[in-house]
Each structure stands twice: as structure tokens, then as C-alpha cells.
């Protein structure tokens, strides 16, 4: 009985470690246009895409990255990354971070080359 409990415990430990490894995605880079979650690729306001993005983010929308037909929500509290997103709004950028579903946990942002 004791040996069986140790086997079950070992199996559970391996299962937990494996699921943690799969859940903690590795860093990736994505290149696309900085937008906002409300408008995505199709801005509704007149004016530039940057102006629309700034207005929507100012009203509570999150930054987003449009890559082809896909929209990724950008999540960060890093002030340097937020400043880069603000500066690059409406422009092409390279965003690095970990992907979780449709959300990128942003590690860095740079102008696309």
C-alpha cells in the first residue's frame, strides 16, 4: 500500500511539473501593427491610425497587435514597454513576449525593421 501511494505521488508530481512547463510558454517575437483592442485592424475614427489608437487607449482599451488577420491583445505594466507602444501606435513593431491564448505578455517592443 505504501509503495502504491509513493507511485501515485510520483506520478502526480511529474504531471504537475509537465503541465507547468507547458503553461509557461517560451518567449516569442511577433511583428505587426500596433493598434487597440477595440478597433483592431479597422479604425473607426477619422484621422490617423495613431490618433485613433491613442484615443481608444485613453478611454480604457488595451493596446493590441495586428498580425495579418490575427489580433493579439498586449498586456504589460512595464513603463518602458507602454511608452514604446504609445510611440509606435499605428506603426509596424516587433513585440517580444510570451503568448497565452490571444494575449501576449509583453517583454519588449521595438520598431519593425
N, C-alpha and C positions, 0 to 999 in steps of 0.2 A: 504494500500500500504506500509506504513512504517513497519507494523508488518511483512509483507511478506519479505521485504528486510532484516529485522533482522533475520528471519528464514533462509534465503538463506546465509546470512553472518555467522550464527552459524554453518550451515551445512558445509560450506567451511572451517571454522576453524577446525572442527572435522576431516574433510577429510585430511587436511594438516597435522595435528598432527598424525593421524593414518599412513599416508604414511611416515612421518619422522621416526616414531617408527619402521616401517618395514624395512626401508632402512638402518638404523643404526644398523647393526647386532650386536649380542652379542658375547663376546669373546668365542672362542672355542680352543681346542688343537688338533693338528694333529701330528701323528708320522709316519715318513718315512725317505727316504734317501735324503740328501742334494745333489743337482745336479745343473745344469744350464738350462736355458730356451731353449737354442739351442740344446743341446744333450738329455735332459730329462733322460730316463732310459737307453739309448743306446749310450754310449760314443764312439766317432769315433777315437780319438787319441790313439796312443799306450801309454802304461804306466798306471798308476793308475787312478781310477775314480777321486780322489782328484786332481791329476795333470791336468787332462782334464778340470775339473770344474774351477780350478784356471786360466787356460789359456783362457777359453771361457769368464769368467767374466772379465778378464783383457782386452779382446777385445771388451767389451761392453755388453755382455749377462747379464741377470739378474739371480740371484740365483733362484732356484726352489726346490720344494719338491715333490718327487715321493712317492705316497701312493698307493700301488697296481698298477693298470693300469691307475691311475689318476695323472696328472701333475698339480701342483699348482704353480703359479708364486708368488714369495715373494717380497714384497715391504716394504722397511724401509729406513730411513735416520739416524736411531739411530746407533751411532758408536759402542756401545757395542754389539748390535744385529748383525751388519755387521762383527765384529771381531769374534763372535761366529759362524756365517755362514762360514766364511773363515776357521776357525779352524776345523769345523766339516764337511767340504766338503768331499763327498764320504762316509760319515758315517751316521748311523741312528741318528735321532734327534727328539726331541719333540718341535714343533713350536706352540706358542700360539698367537692368534690374531683374527681379525675379517675377515670373508670371504665375498668377493664381487665378485660373478661370479666365475672365476678361479684364482682370486688373493687374497692372504692373506696379510692383512696389519699387519705386524709382531709387536707384543708387546714384546715377549721374545723367546729365543732359548736356549735349553739345550740338552745335550747328552741324548739319549734314554736309559732307564734302562731296 
